[in-house]
Amino acid sequence: MFAFARTRRFAPLFGTQFLGAFNDNLFKTSLVTLISFYGLGKETGLRPEILVAISTLLLVLPYFLFSSISGQMSTRWNKASIAKGVKIGEVLIMLLAAYGFITESVWTLMGCLFLMGIHSTVFGPVKYAILPEYLRPNELLGGNSLIESGTFLAILFGQIIGAIMVGGGIYTVIAITVLVAALGTYTSMHMPATPPQDPAQKIQLNIWGSTRDLLKKAAAITPVKTSILGISWFWLVGSIYTTQLSTFAKHYLGDSEALFSVLLAMFSIGIGIGSILCAKISHNRLNLRLVLVGASGMAVVGVLLAIHTFGLPPANPNTTVWQFLSSGEHYYLLGLLVLIGFFGGFFSVPLYTWLQTSSSDSFRAQAVAANNIINGLFMVIGAIVSMVILFATDSLGLLFLLLALGNLGMIYYLTRLSPDLLSRQDDEA
């Protein structure tokens, strides 16, 4: 089923996107760790939590500013050439970051984080819009499942290793981030060239105007609009869980970064398993009813997680990860996190495939760019709503409960928007 994964049509793309997501999180996590625990940026007079919030904003902001332009670029030019240029740029960014690490210049490093956000923004339309050009129709669902699972595992490994490698010193951080960028450049050089979908596509540098026009075009195509809203809901759910698992671990399990890593690993592994199994169950055909299965599963398991959270006592701050894993009662919690991720894979993979197949060749890259903009908007909304709920109630269980029930509201809205979700099952993806 995944025989294509070893071919030049897919392996270089997968390696390039995996290493890019991995390095994004390596760099960001190492920077946040240095700010939070090693005093980087103290000369600015800003509290560490403020600097961390700024770092998150700088990584996400390019998605709002430059996604429309990146979609136009991927429509006008050879996507493989864009990927190569982006990866060469990543090496240069990491070399600039090396200077920032050596001089302990927090603003230089923040600037590099913004540049890495631009790097990811430009590469986003490439990696999803190029898949239908590389893969056969009956391979597309499997390709999306591998890209999806690979992305979350890259995020997981990047966060874990990024925090650990800081302990090895600044030059360890520099060596690893530059090496990963160089490896990503190497894999991008093996991506087969693709013809431009529309060489006459104009690059509209007016950020506000190009973004507005892009979103209007995407909203006018019902399957594209529906898939974008569904994918963005998935990223809202994922961002809230992955962000709040740190708070969850601290309040209910033990004040340990290792415990947070275990919880994050369960969620990410669940997404990987769910994404791949979704493709296998579908037999390489786009079955949109699996979207409803995924949303329903996230709702039911999310409610169970909320109920479990309501019943947990305060944490013993001295609990180690080994003590946590040696207690059988905690495996119920770990199982719930795996299942939430698992159903998230069922929810998102068909939607990504639907976004690609319902877009024309000349609009596909721009549809992916529109998706990236709305993804970022939903994640920002998720962060704001989480802060409001936690500030008003100080109840993580209530936040999880509302998030779980939100899946039911999303099912209702998406099926009203596109009844195809209830009945459509294509012969091929």
C-alpha positions in Angstrom: 0.0 0.0 0.0 2.8 2.4 0.8 5.3 1.1 -1.8 5.4 4.7 -3.3 7.0 5.9 0.0 10.4 4.5 -1.0 10.4 6.1 -4.5 11.8 9.5 -5.6 8.2 10.6 -6.1 7.7 10.7 -2.3 10.8 10.0 -0.2 12.6 13.3 -0.8 9.5 15.3 -0.2 8.8 13.4 3.0 12.4 13.9 4.2 12.3 17.6 3.4 9.1 18.3 5.2 9.9 16.1 8.2 13.3 17.7 8.7 11.8 21.2 8.3 9.1 20.6 10.9 11.7 18.9 13.1 14.1 21.9 12.9 11.4 24.5 13.5 10.7 22.8 16.8 14.3 22.1 17.6 15.1 25.8 17.2 12.0 27.2 18.9 12.2 24.8 21.9 16.0 25.4 22.5 15.3 29.1 22.4 12.4 28.9 24.8 14.4 26.7 27.1 17.3 29.2 27.1 14.9 32.0 27.9 12.9 30.1 30.6 15.7 28.4 32.4 19.1 29.9 31.4 18.3 33.6 31.6 18.6 34.5 27.9 17.1 37.9 27.3 17.2 39.1 30.9 19.0 42.2 29.7 15.8 43.2 27.9 13.9 43.7 31.2 11.1 41.5 30.0 9.8 38.6 32.0 10.6 35.2 30.4 6.9 34.3 29.9 6.6 37.6 27.8 9.6 36.7 25.6 8.1 33.1 25.2 4.8 34.6 24.1 6.6 36.9 21.6 8.5 33.9 20.2 5.2 32.0 19.6 3.7 35.1 17.9 6.8 35.6 15.6 6.6 31.9 14.4 2.8 32.1 13.6 2.7 35.7 12.2 4.2 34.9 8.8 1.2 32.5 8.1 -1.1 35.5 8.2 1.2 37.9 6.3 2.7 35.7 3.5 0.5 32.7 2.9 -1.4 34.3 0.0 1.9 35.3 -1.7 3.4 31.8 -1.1 0.3 30.3 -2.8 0.8 32.5 -5.8 4.5 31.6 -5.9 3.7 27.8 -5.9 1.2 28.3 -8.7 3.6 30.4 -10.9 6.8 28.5 -10.5 8.2 25.0 -10.2 7.4 23.8 -6.7 10.5 21.6 -6.4 12.7 24.7 -7.2 10.9 26.7 -4.5 11.5 23.9 -2.0 15.2 23.9 -2.8 15.4 27.7 -2.4 13.5 27.6 0.9 15.9 24.9 2.3 19.0 26.8 1.3 17.4 29.8 3.1 17.0 27.6 6.2 20.7 26.9 6.3 21.5 30.6 6.1 18.9 31.3 8.9 20.5 28.7 11.1 24.0 30.3 10.5 22.6 33.6 11.5 21.1 31.9 14.5 24.5 30.5 15.4 25.7 34.1 15.6 22.8 34.9 17.8 23.5 32.0 20.2 27.2 32.9 20.4 26.6 36.6 21.1 23.5 35.8 23.3 21.4 38.2 21.3 17.8 37.3 22.0 16.5 39.7 19.3 18.7 38.2 16.6 17.3 34.8 17.6 13.8 36.2 17.6 14.4 37.5 14.1 15.6 34.1 13.0 12.4 32.6 14.5 10.4 35.0 12.3 12.4 33.9 9.3 11.8 30.3 10.1 8.1 31.1 10.2 8.4 32.6 6.7 10.3 29.4 5.6 7.5 27.2 6.8 4.9 29.5 5.2 6.4 29.3 1.8 7.0 25.5 2.0 3.4 24.8 3.2 1.7 25.2 -0.2 4.5 23.3 -1.8 4.3 20.1 0.2 0.5 19.6 0.0 -0.1 21.0 -3.5 2.8 18.9 -5.0 1.5 15.6 -3.7 -1.2 15.2 -6.4 1.5 15.9 -9.0 3.9 13.3 -7.5 1.4 10.5 -6.6 -1.2 8.6 -8.5 -4.9 9.1 -7.4 -4.9 5.8 -5.5 -1.8 6.8 -3.6 -2.9 10.2 -2.5 -4.7 9.3 0.7 -1.8 7.2 1.8 0.6 10.0 1.0 -1.4 12.4 3.1 -1.5 10.0 6.0 2.3 9.7 6.0 2.8 13.5 5.7 0.3 14.0 8.6 1.8 11.4 10.9 5.4 12.5 10.0 4.6 16.1 10.8 3.4 15.4 14.3 6.2 13.0 15.1 8.7 15.7 13.8 7.1 18.2 16.2 7.3 15.8 19.1 10.9 14.8 18.5 11.8 18.5 17.9 10.3 19.5 21.2 11.9 16.7 23.2 15.3 16.9 21.7 15.3 20.7 21.6 14.9 20.8 25.3 17.5 18.1 26.0 20.3 19.4 23.7 20.4 22.8 25.4 22.1 20.9 28.3 25.0 20.1 25.9 25.8 23.8 25.5 25.4 26.4 22.8 27.7 24.8 20.3 25.7 21.6 20.4 22.5 23.5 19.6 24.3 25.2 16.7 25.8 22.0 15.3 22.5 20.1 15.4 20.3 22.8 14.0 22.7 23.6 11.1 23.1 19.9 10.4 19.4 19.3 10.2 18.9 22.3 7.9 21.7 20.9 5.7 20.1 17.5 5.6 16.8 19.0 4.6 18.6 20.9 1.8 20.1 17.6 0.6 16.8 15.8 0.5 15.1 18.8 -1.3 17.7 18.5 -4.1 16.3 15.1 -5.0 12.7 16.3 -5.4 11.6 15.9 -9.1 10.8 19.1 -10.9 7.1 19.9 -11.6 5.8 22.2 -14.3 4.3 25.5 -13.2 0.5 25.2 -13.0 0.0 28.8 -14.2 3.1 30.7 -15.3 0.9 33.8 -15.9 -0.1 33.9 -12.2 0.6 37.4 -10.9 2.4 37.9 -7.5 0.2 40.3 -5.6 2.5 42.0 -3.0 -0.4 43.8 -1.3 -0.6 41.6 1.7 -4.1 42.7 2.8 -5.5 42.7 -0.8 -4.0 39.3 -1.8 -5.2 37.7 1.4 -8.7 39.0 1.1 -9.0 37.9 -2.5 -7.6 34.5 -1.8 -10.0 33.8 1.1 -12.9 34.9 -1.1 -11.9 32.5 -3.9 -11.5 29.6 -1.4 -14.9 30.4 0.2 -16.6 30.3 -3.1 -15.8 26.6 -3.6 -17.9 24.6 -1.1 -15.7 21.5 -0.8 -12.6 23.7 -0.4 -14.3 25.9 2.3 -15.6 22.8 4.1 -12.3 21.0 4.2 -10.4 24.2 5.3 -12.8 24.8 8.2 -12.5 21.1 9.2 -8.7 21.1 9.1 -8.5 24.3 11.0 -10.8 22.9 13.7 -8.4 20.0 13.9 -5.4 22.3 14.4 -7.4 24.3 17.0 -8.1 21.1 19.0 -4.5 19.9 18.6 -3.0 23.2 19.7 -5.2 23.4 22.8 -4.4 19.8 23.9 -0.6 20.1 23.2 -0.4 23.5 24.9 -2.5 22.5 28.0 -0.9 19.1 28.5 2.0 21.0 30.1 -0.4 22.6 32.6 -2.2 19.3 33.1 1.1 17.5 33.9 2.1 20.2 36.4 -1.2 20.4 38.2 -2.3 16.7 38.3 0.7 14.5 37.7 4.0 16.1 38.8 6.0 19.2 37.9 8.2 17.4 35.4 9.1 18.2 31.8 9.5 14.5 31.2 5.9 13.8 32.2 4.7 16.4 29.7 6.9 14.8 27.0 5.2 11.4 27.8 1.7 12.9 27.4 2.7 14.7 24.2 4.2 11.5 22.9 1.0 9.6 23.4 -1.1 12.2 21.6 1.4 12.4 18.7 1.7 8.6 18.4 -2.1 8.3 18.3 -2.3 10.8 15.4 0.4 8.8 13.5 -1.5 5.5 14.0 -4.9 7.0 13.2 -3.6 8.7 10.0 -2.0 5.5 8.6 -4.9 3.2 9.7 -7.4 5.7 8.1 -5.6 5.2 4.7 -5.6 1.4 5.1 -9.3 1.2 6.0 -10.2 3.5 3.1 -8.4 1.2 0.6 -6.9 4.3 -1.0 -10.4 5.8 -1.7 -11.6 9.1 -0.3 -14.3 8.2 2.2 -15.5 11.4 3.8 -17.7 9.6 6.3 -14.5 8.8 8.2 -14.3 12.5 9.0 -17.5 12.1 11.0 -16.1 9.0 12.7 -13.0 11.0 13.7 -15.0 13.9 15.0 -17.4 11.6 17.0 -14.4 9.7 18.4 -12.7 13.0 19.5 -15.9 14.1 21.2 -16.6 10.8 23.1 -12.9 10.3 24.2 -12.6 14.1 24.9 -15.6 13.9 27.3 -14.0 10.9 29.1 -10.7 12.8 29.4 -12.6 15.8 30.9 -14.4 13.5 33.4 -11.1 11.9 34.3 -9.6 15.4 34.8 -12.4 16.5 37.1 -11.6 13.5 39.4 -7.8 13.9 39.7 -6.3 15.1 43.0 -3.5 17.8 43.0 -0.1 16.5 41.9 2.8 15.4 44.0 5.5 17.7 42.6 8.1 15.1 43.4 6.6 12.4 41.1 9.1 11.2 38.6 8.3 9.9 35.1 9.3 6.4 36.2 6.9 6.5 39.2 4.2 7.7 36.9 4.7 4.9 34.4 4.9 2.3 37.1 1.4 3.1 38.3 -1.2 1.1 36.3 -3.9 3.6 37.0 -2.2 6.2 34.7 -2.5 4.0 31.7 -6.2 4.9 31.3 -5.1 8.5 30.9 -2.4 7.6 28.4 -4.9 5.5 26.5 -7.3 8.4 26.3 -4.6 10.6 24.8 -3.7 8.0 22.2 -7.3 7.7 21.2 -7.9 11.4 20.9 -4.9 11.6 18.6 -6.0 8.4 16.8 -9.5 9.9 15.9 -7.8 13.1 15.0 -6.0 11.2 12.3 -9.3 9.8 11.0 -10.7 13.3 11.0 -7.9 15.2 9.3 -6.4 12.9 6.6 -9.6 12.7 4.4 -10.0 16.4 4.7 -6.5 17.1 3.4 -7.1 14.8 0.5 -10.5 16.4 -0.2 -8.9 19.8 -0.2 -6.3 18.6 -2.8 -8.8 16.8 -5.1 -11.5 19.4 -5.0 -9.1 22.2 -6.1 -8.2 22.8 -9.7 -4.6 22.3 -10.7 -4.2 26.1 -11.0 -5.8 26.9 -7.6 -4.5 23.9 -5.5 -1.5 25.7 -4.1 -3.5 28.8 -3.2 -6.2 26.6 -1.6 -3.5 25.2 0.7 -2.3 28.7 1.4 -5.8 29.8 2.3 -6.0 26.7 4.6 -2.7 27.8 6.3 -4.2 31.3 7.0 -7.3 29.9 8.6 -5.3 27.3 10.5 -3.3 30.0 12.1 -6.5 32.1 12.9 -8.1 29.1 14.5 -5.1 28.4 16.6 -5.0 32.0 17.8 -8.7 31.8 18.6 -8.1 28.5 20.5 -5.4 30.2 22.6 -7.5 33.2 23.5 -10.6 31.0 24.4 -8.4 28.8 26.5 -7.0 31.8 28.4 -10.5 33.2 29.0 -11.9 29.9 30.3 -9.0 29.2 32.5 -8.9 32.7 33.8 -12.6 32.7 34.6 -12.9 29.2 36.0 -9.4 27.9 36.6 -10.8 24.5 35.5 -8.8 22.5 32.9 -11.5 19.8 33.0 -14.1 22.3 31.9 -11.9 23.5 29.0 -11.5 19.9 27.9 -15.2 19.3 28.2 -16.1 22.3 26.1 -13.5 21.3 23.5 -14.9 17.8 23.3 -18.5 19.0 22.8 -17.2 21.5 20.2 -16.5 18.5 18.0 -20.3 17.8 17.9 -21.0 21.4 16.9 -18.4 21.1 14.2 -20.0 17.9 12.8 -23.3 19.7 12.6 -21.9 22.7 10.9 -19.8 20.9 8.4 -22.6 18.5 7.4 -24.9 21.4 6.9 -22.3 23.2 4.8 -21.5 20.1 2.7 -23.9 17.1 2.8 -21.3 15.1 0.9 -19.8 14.3 4.2 -22.8 12.1 5.0 -22.7 10.0 1.8 -19.8 10.7 -0.5 -17.4 7.8 -1.1 -15.2 8.2 -4.2 -13.8 5.2 -6.1 -10.4 6.8 -5.8 -8.7 9.5 -3.8 
